[in-house]
Amino acid sequence: MRARWYLYVPLSAALLATIFPFVWMASGAFKPRQEILAGGASILPHNATLENFRDLFTRTDFTGYFLNSGLVAVAVVAGNLVFCSMLAYALTKLEFPGRKLLFGTVMTMLMVPTVVTFIPLFVLVTKMGLINTYGALILPFLATPLGVFIMRQFISQIPDELIEAARLDGAGEFRILFTVILPLCGPALATLAILQFLSSWNEFLWPLVAAQTEDMYTLPVGIALISASANSVNYGLLLAGATLIVLPILGLFLFLQRYFIQGVATTGLK
């Protein structure tokens, strides 16, 4: 019992330190601008108001930013679930020349910083005529090395006997993947979906460069635009926008948390 006490105290302190900025952010979104600038130790607003949220939707194109981010994030997640699963299945259960070399390439890309490929990717997208389109925001991220690694580690634990039985019944590789393999990969798929949604939803640098007009901006770029365009920073507006940005991520995690925890726990077993 005593050992548990010494364990729970630091864990509780770490939890409070982690969630405090989010609580302060959400509280600040309901505070008048004067109360935010006044500072103080109060977390809860003295004069709660929805003015910041009203201004967010009336003075900015927040709805457009939100729809752009949602479209891009959903497309990126769907692409990763499909294409990463296909490549992981091929690397794990199929025999073909160069399989080990291909997997080695995927592992190498995990160690390459994103900024290294930023300029070549921008040049490639520009030559394809995709700048300032949804294609520029989606296509480069439809499959990622991390997604392939997560799915490969999970698929490698599925017995080969299931695949052989399906082949004996006349099923092709695509049918085996989508009717036998993927239904067993719920935790890995949930883990991949959360990680890719989080990455795409919070991406700032690439949309800032690839989206060159305001109607194509995603939420992080749009919120930064709000801050940069004001003569004096409207912190209430920024806090309201940041609070709304967090809500979809929080909802997705709460919905998939059981599968996410199981996926993280089992991905590295083999």
PASE-109060 format. One record per residue (C-alpha): x, y, z; residue in three letters. Coordinates in steps of 0.1 Angstrom, whole numbers, padded with zeros to 4 digits, always signed. Each point is the difference from the previous one (the first is absolute). Layout:
<atoms>
XYZala;...
</atoms>
This chain:
<atoms>
+0000+0000+0000met;+0028+0023+0009arg;+0018-0007-0033ala;-0032+0009-0019arg;-0002+0033+0019trp;+0034+0011-0011tyr;-0009-0010-0035leu;-0033+0018-0002tyr;+0013+0033+0013val;+0025+0007-0028pro;-0024-0013-0026leu;-0027+0023+0013ser;+0023+0029+0000ala;+0011-0008-0036ala;-0036-0003-0011leu;-0009+0034+0015leu;+0030+0016-0016ala;-0011-0014-0034thr;-0036+0010+0001ile;+0004+0034+0016phe;+0009+0018-0033pro;-0031-0014-0016phe;-0022+0010+0029val;+0014+0035-0001trp;-0005+0002-0038met;-0036-0011+0002ala;-0007+0023+0029ser;+0016+0029-0018gly;-0022-0005-0030ala;-0030+0010+0022phe;+0017+0031+0015lys;-0004+0036-0012pro;+0032+0014-0016arg;+0005+0024+0029gln;-0001-0029+0025glu;+0026-0020-0020ile;+0024+0030-0002leu;-0005+0007+0037ala;+0015-0034+0009gly;-0003-0012+0035gly;-0002-0034+0016ala;-0036-0007-0008ser;-0006-0029-0023ile;-0038+0003-0003leu;-0013+0031-0018pro;-0017+0026+0022his;-0022+0013-0028asn;-0004-0029-0024ala;-0009+0009-0035thr;-0004-0015-0035leu;+0012+0031-0017glu;+0033-0016-0010asn;-0018-0028-0018phe;-0024+0023-0017arg;+0029+0022-0012asp;+0018-0031-0012leu;-0028-0010-0023phe;-0010+0035-0011thr;+0033+0018-0004arg;+0020-0030-0015thr;-0006-0028-0024asp;+0003-0026+0028phe;-0026-0022-0016thr;+0019-0002-0032gly;+0033-0008+0018tyr;-0018-0027+0020phe;-0015-0016-0031leu;+0034+0000-0017asn;+0017-0016+0029ser;-0027-0026+0004gly;+0001-0009-0037leu;+0037-0003-0001val;+0003-0019+0033ala;-0027-0025-0009val;+0015-0006-0035ala;+0035-0005+0015val;-0013-0024+0026val;-0020-0020-0025ala;+0030-0002-0024gly;+0024-0012+0028asn;-0025-0026+0012leu;-0002-0014-0035val;+0034+0004-0016phe;+0021-0006+0031cys;-0020-0032+0007ser;+0006-0012-0036met;+0037+0006+0001leu;+0003-0015+0035ala;-0019-0031-0011tyr;+0023-0004-0030ala;+0032+0005+0021leu;-0012-0025+0026thr;-0019-0028-0018lys;+0011+0001-0036leu;+0032-0012-0015glu;+0015+0022-0028phe;+0035+0011-0011pro;+0013+0030+0019gly;-0024-0003+0030arg;+0027+0004+0026lys;+0015+0030-0019leu;-0034+0017-0002leu;-0006-0005+0037phe;+0035+0013+0007gly;-0009+0031-0020thr;-0032+0005+0020val;+0020-0002+0032met;+0026+0024-0013thr;-0027+0025-0008met;-0011-0001+0037leu;+0033+0015+0009met;+0000+0027-0026val;-0012+0034+0013pro;-0030+0014-0018thr;+0018+0033-0008val;+0025-0019-0021val;-0027-0009-0026thr;-0019+0032+0003phe;+0017+0019-0030ile;+0000-0030-0024pro;-0036-0007+0009leu;-0010+0036-0007phe;+0018+0000-0033val;-0017-0033-0010leu;-0034+0013+0010val;+0006+0032-0019thr;+0010-0017-0032lys;-0031-0022+0002met;-0021+0032+0002gly;-0016-0009+0033leu;+0010+0031+0020ile;-0029+0016+0018asn;-0022-0030-0005thr;-0013-0027+0023tyr;+0023-0024-0019gly;+0031+0018+0013ala;-0013-0003+0036leu;-0010-0037-0002ile;+0020-0020-0026leu;+0034+0003+0016pro;-0013-0015+0033phe;-0022-0028-0012leu;+0025-0026+0011ala;+0027+0005+0027thr;+0029-0021+0012pro;-0014+0000+0036leu;-0033-0013-0012gly;+0017-0028-0020val;+0021-0009+0031phe;-0030-0001+0024ile;-0021-0021-0024met;+0029-0024-0008arg;+0007-0007+0036gln;-0036-0008+0007phe;-0007-0021-0031ile;+0032-0020+0006ser;-0018-0015+0031gln;-0029-0013-0020ile;+0004-0038-0007pro;+0009-0010-0035asp;-0025-0028+0002glu;-0029+0024-0003leu;+0014+0013-0033ile;+0007-0034-0013glu;-0035-0011+0008ala;-0014+0030-0018ala;+0021-0008-0031arg;-0012-0035+0000leu;-0035+0013-0001asp;+0009+0020-0031gly;+0004+0034+0015ala;+0024+0025-0017gly;+0025+0021+0018glu;-0022+0031+0001phe;-0029-0020+0014arg;+0022-0016+0026ile;+0013+0035+0010leu;-0034+0016+0004phe;-0021-0029+0013thr;+0025-0020+0021val;+0029+0022+0010ile;-0015+0035+0006leu;-0029-0012+0022pro;+0027-0014+0023leu;+0020+0032+0001cys;-0024+0022+0019gly;+0025+0012+0026pro;+0027+0008-0026ala;-0025+0018-0023leu;-0013+0021+0030ala;+0036+0009+0010thr;+0009+0009-0036leu;-0032+0020-0004ala;+0006+0021+0032ile;+0036+0007-0008leu;-0006+0010-0036gln;-0030+0021+0009phe;+0020+0018+0027leu;+0029+0005-0024ser;-0022+0013-0029ser;-0023+0021+0022trp;+0030+0018+0017asn;+0022+0003-0031glu;+0010+0037-0005phe;+0031+0004-0022leu;-0010-0020-0031trp;-0035+0015-0003pro;+0015+0035+0006leu;+0021-0006-0032val;-0022-0021-0021ala;-0032+0020+0006ala;+0005+0034-0014gln;-0034+0016+0003thr;-0021+0004+0031glu;-0029-0023-0013asp;+0025-0029+0001met;+0014+0006+0035tyr;-0004-0026+0027thr;-0006+0007+0036leu;+0035+0005+0013pro;+0008+0024-0029val;-0033+0018+0004gly;+0005+0005+0038ile;+0036+0013-0007ala;-0015+0024-0026leu;-0024+0013+0026ile;+0029+0008+0023ser;+0022+0015-0027ala;-0027+0022-0015ser;-0010+0018+0032ala;+0017+0032+0011asn;-0002-0014+0036ser;-0004-0036+0007val;-0035-0010+0009asn;+0008-0028+0025tyr;-0037-0008+0006gly;-0004-0007-0037leu;+0031-0022-0001leu;-0010-0019+0031leu;-0035-0006-0014ala;+0015-0013-0033gly;+0025-0022+0018ala;-0027-0015+0022thr;-0021-0009-0030leu;+0030-0015-0017ile;+0006-0024+0029val;-0036-0013+0002leu;+0001-0024-0031pro;+0033-0015+0011ile;-0013-0005+0035leu;-0032-0016-0013gly;+0018-0023-0023leu;+0023-0012+0028phe;-0028-0006+0024leu;-0019-0020-0026phe;+0030-0021-0009leu;+0021+0000+0032gln;-0006-0037+0008arg;+0013-0011-0034tyr;+0028+0026+0001phe;+0014-0012+0033ile;-0002-0036-0012gln;+0017+0009-0033gly;+0029+0018+0017val;+0004-0029+0025ala;+0002-0027-0027thr;+0016+0017-0030thr;+0036-0006+0011gly;-0004-0036+0013leu;+0014-0016-0031lys;
</atoms>
